[in-house]
Amino acid sequence: MEPELLHEAPEGGAGGRQAALQTTRSRGDPRIHLRERLHRAGQAEQAAEETASAFARGEAGIHETIMAQERASIAVRYAVTVKNKALEAYRELMNTQI
């Protein structure tokens, strides 16, 4: 799982230089965001499986294997959280009275 890229954008002001963090990903369509997170979770799981196989063959260390497993676990939990938030928002919209 690769981290989301952040850029610092300096803003001028009397108080000196302030850093504003802006994500490089657009916050447009939630379906695209969910699809991307599911894809990343799948990639992380695949990498963890490959690392576990390499560990079994003696080609990878225990630390690498555990790190890959944790990355996959975090990616899956994050994808599930995004899915749950999307469902929650959908249900809230469906229950809104017009």
C-alpha positions as CSV (number, residue, x, y, z in Angstrom):
1,M,0.0,0.0,0.0
2,E,1.5,3.2,-1.0
3,P,0.9,6.3,1.1
4,E,-1.2,9.1,-0.3
5,L,1.1,11.9,-1.5
6,L,1.0,15.2,0.3
7,H,2.5,18.5,-0.8
8,E,3.3,21.5,1.3
9,A,2.0,24.8,-0.2
10,P,3.5,27.8,1.5
11,E,1.1,30.7,2.3
12,G,2.3,34.2,2.9
13,G,1.2,36.1,5.9
14,A,2.3,38.4,8.7
15,G,2.8,35.5,11.0
16,G,5.4,34.0,8.7
17,R,5.3,31.0,6.5
18,Q,2.5,28.5,7.1
19,A,2.3,25.1,5.4
20,A,-1.0,23.9,4.0
21,L,-1.3,20.2,3.2
22,Q,-3.2,19.4,0.0
23,T,-3.8,15.9,-1.2
24,T,-2.8,15.1,-4.8
25,R,-5.9,12.9,-5.2
26,S,-9.2,14.5,-6.2
27,R,-12.1,14.1,-3.8
28,G,-14.5,13.7,-6.6
29,D,-16.6,10.5,-7.1
30,P,-16.8,8.3,-4.0
31,R,-17.1,5.2,-6.2
32,I,-13.7,5.9,-7.7
33,H,-12.2,6.4,-4.2
34,L,-13.8,3.1,-3.0
35,R,-12.6,1.2,-6.1
36,E,-9.1,2.6,-5.7
37,R,-9.0,1.6,-2.0
38,L,-10.2,-1.9,-2.8
39,H,-7.6,-2.2,-5.5
40,R,-4.8,-1.1,-3.1
41,A,-6.1,-3.5,-0.4
42,G,-5.9,-6.4,-3.0
43,Q,-2.4,-5.4,-4.0
44,A,-1.3,-5.2,-0.3
45,E,-2.8,-8.7,0.3
46,Q,-1.0,-10.1,-2.7
47,A,2.3,-8.5,-1.6
48,A,1.8,-10.0,1.8
49,E,1.2,-13.5,0.3
50,E,4.3,-13.2,-1.8
51,T,6.4,-12.1,1.2
52,A,5.0,-15.0,3.2
53,S,6.0,-17.4,0.4
54,A,9.5,-15.9,0.3
55,F,9.8,-16.3,4.1
56,A,8.8,-19.9,3.8
57,R,11.5,-20.4,1.1
58,G,14.0,-18.6,3.4
59,E,14.3,-15.6,1.0
60,A,12.7,-13.0,3.3
61,G,13.1,-12.1,6.9
62,I,10.4,-12.2,9.6
63,H,10.3,-8.5,9.9
64,E,9.6,-8.0,6.2
65,T,6.9,-10.6,6.4
66,I,5.2,-9.1,9.5
67,M,5.4,-5.6,7.9
68,A,3.7,-6.8,4.7
69,Q,1.0,-8.6,6.7
70,E,0.3,-5.4,8.7
71,R,0.2,-3.2,5.6
72,A,-2.3,-5.6,4.1
73,S,-4.4,-5.6,7.3
74,I,-4.4,-1.8,7.5
75,A,-5.3,-1.5,3.8
76,V,-8.3,-3.9,4.2
77,R,-9.5,-2.2,7.4
78,Y,-9.3,1.2,5.6
79,A,-11.2,-0.1,2.6
80,V,-13.9,-1.5,4.9
81,T,-14.1,1.8,6.7
82,V,-14.6,3.7,3.4
83,K,-17.3,1.2,2.4
84,N,-19.1,1.6,5.7
85,K,-19.0,5.4,5.5
86,A,-20.4,5.3,1.9
87,L,-23.2,3.0,3.0
88,E,-23.9,5.2,6.0
89,A,-24.1,8.3,3.8
90,Y,-26.4,6.5,1.3
91,R,-28.7,5.4,4.1
92,E,-28.8,8.9,5.5
93,L,-29.8,10.2,2.0
94,M,-32.4,7.6,1.6
95,N,-34.0,8.5,5.0
96,T,-34.0,12.2,4.2
97,Q,-37.5,13.6,4.0
98,I,-38.2,15.9,1.0
